[in-house]
Amino acid sequence: MSRDAFSYDPQDAGDGRDASPHRPVRQHRPAPSDPKDGRNPAPEAPGRGDSTEAREQHPTRDERSDSPRAYYVRDRTYLLRDSEMHSLTEIGKFRVIAVSDLAEYAYDGNRAQMEKDIRALARQSLVKDNTLEISQKKTLRVVTLTKAGHRVLKNTNQVADDQPIYHGLVKPREVKHDADLYRLYQKEVARIERGGGRPVRVLLDYELKRNLNRDLALLGPEKDDLDRKGEVAEKHGLQLVDGKIPVPDLRVEYETPELELRHVDLELATRDYRPRAMAAKAAAGFSMYARSEDASRLRRVLDEREITAEILTL
């Protein structure tokens, strides 16, 4: 689905999406948590009386490494294996993921194990397993976090503090596009890792627009001043193009081999994109991807309009 260059809309400033609070991009070397590194989440100090307190019951020495661990969140106990917690983390970061992609990337193609984990998570009301109609003849099976799943991630410190996590669907009509962003991320991360880099954080367009809206609103009467808008765009690592600030579908922040923090902005273009929108995204410096069935047509559009940009196949 085409998403044109972003311009300030006051109604977007309070869109009501449920995400963990965003914090500014870190200037020091980040240390995101790794849900597969086998370490136990740190328990809360006793005696705080916080209703959201999360504690972990450590497995005994003779228990198998894949045995579930008990996590206590509010008045509930959740039994979760490392692979199940990893799935919660992935789903939370991307809001919605197609189960086929979750099996391919999070489980290395082990569909049977993925299905087992999703059933276990659904029984504990941590994920919602949906099959949605995306066209008259096609459906797509996707998973999203529930409020309880979101709460478990927040209270067991499975993600870095500045990594937004989400639950539920916001735009069911765009579920195919949004679910494909997980595959897009995996393609780009493979490129980053081949160059010796390491991904540390992912930001969806929801979060980028939220932060951009906040600073544009602070301009007040100067919101139409191109110099001031350019300063706001630069602050957020974006560019002003024809008076607007294009926002990518996805931003991946990563560490270089030299431990420098950088980012790459990604756009998933579709056959519905207008040439003008594609030109703006290209001028903004986004890395452009397209589904295989759309890539050839989009490349022809770029050539016909003499737009300098590469279209990578998803």
C-alpha angles and dihedrals in degrees: 000000000000115000111189127211112295123249125178116280115176090211090064093058092080103031093153097228113157108238132141111262114278121233128198119276108277119247094199131066107288124222108204118188119254114219091201100050093094096238119136120240111256111255121234117258110265122253100035093116092213112158090214093055113142122202133176129218108218117227118242120253095257095052117108117261091242094051114125119257124221116241120188115208118170105315096336134090118211123194109209135170120214091255091052092050090049090054091050089052095050093046092047094053094050099032093218131031131179109242091229091058092044089055093047099047108023095038101031090242096311096138094171093058092045092052090049092051094046091052090050092048092047091050088057090048092242098122135026118223110207135179108201131187109241097173138359092278104023135073131186126210112215139167129219134176122259122220088263091053090050090050093051092054093047095048099044097051095236095148134042115270093248095048108103117223127193142195134202132014120292102182112020090182089063096044094115092053094044094046091052090061090078090058089045090053092051092052093052094043089055088056092047093050093048086060092051096259130132126216114232108170142009126208124193123212088257091067096040092052092045092055093042092050091052094056095040089054089055090061090072110176090006093062091109094047104112094208092054092044089050090054091052091048091051091049089059095043092254135117136236110238120183091337095310135092112232113214121205125229091239140010122202117197115200144172119242122220085262089057093249117146113234137156141213124207117218132199127192104210121198135195088262093066114117115229090242091055091048091050091053092049091049092048089052089060098245121159104241124217131177137183113262092251091055102037099084094049093048092049089054090052090052092050094047092050092041090236112163106224139114121234113210119201117244 
